[in-house]
Amino acid sequence: MLTHENLVEFLKTARFTVSDSVALIGKDLYPEWKAGIEITQEMINNHQNRYRYNNVLYYTNTPHVTQENWAPGIATASIWTSIDVEHEGTLEDPIPYDTNMVIYEGKYYIYDGIIYKCIKDSGIPLYNVPENAIGTFFEKVTQ
């Protein structure tokens, strides 16, 4: 018989196998980022590498122990990548750019009220703002 406790345990286990879009639906099932978490390569291999920070879901592919000054954000773009699948990436629905995300050619991103078009896949999370990557990864679409 399925109980509330069994269902919660199932969802907590299943969260490691779901896609990013499904993970965002259950974002509250993921642990909150804090200092002192040891993230191992085994955890990354088993998809136990998603954490919430400031109501954003992030993942890491870098084994490390979290530290106060390594919270997800611009300073840790080489460690943390935000997950956003809620936007189409079209001119009408650009993806809000976070300074630690992988970008994809042909998609549109918005940063600081300006829309940019990605002209080349990054392959890795970028840590720079779009304005500083014009010609390399972006072209400016609006002012």
C-alpha positions, -999 to +999 in steps of 0.1 A: +000+000+000+013+034-010+016+057+020+026+094+021+060+085+035+066+059+008+056+084-019+080+110-005+108+085-003+101+074-039+102+110-051+134+118-033+150+088-049+135+093-084+147+130-085+182+118-094+170+103-127+147+129-141+153+155-168+161+191-161+125+201-170+110+175-146+136+185-119+123+221-121+088+209-114+100+192-082+126+219-074+117+219-037+127+182-034+163+192-039+185+202-010+193+238-004+229+248-011+250+255+020+286+255+029+302+222+040+286+198+015+311+173+000+302+167-036+320+137-049+325+124-084+303+094-075+275+118-066+279+136-099+279+102-118+247+093-099+231+127-107+231+137-071+245+171-080+215+194-081+210+220-054+187+250-048+201+285-041+181+317-040+151+298-055+171+287-085+181+251-093+217+245-101+239+215-109+277+210-106+300+187-125+330+196-103+338+175-072+344+199-043+334+208-008+311+238-008+324+269+009+307+302+019+325+321-009+316+295-035+279+299-036+263+296-071+266+328-090+290+348-113+321+341-091+315+303-093+305+300-129+331+273-135+315+252-107+277+258-109+253+259-138+217+272-134+189+251-149+163+269-170+140+251-193+110+274-188+118+296-217+118+288-254+149+308-263+131+326-291+132+363-297+097+365-282+106+343-252+144+347-245+161+328-218+172+349-188+210+347-190+227+336-158+265+340-158+271+304-153+251+286-180+258+266-211+244+285-242+232+272-275+236+285-310+204+301-324+189+306-290+180+341-277+191+352-242+182+384-222+205+400-198+201+434-181+171+442-204+191+435-236+184+406-259+213+387-274+214+359-300+239+330-294+261+325-324+281+295-312+275+267-286+296+273-255+299+236-246+308+247-210+292+271-186+302+307-194+312+330-166+311+362-186+282+386-193+270+386-229+282+422-236+318+409-231+313+379-254+300+397-285+315+383-316+326+352-298+293+337-285+268+365-289+254+392-311+234+420-297+198+421-309+182+450-289+196+480-271 
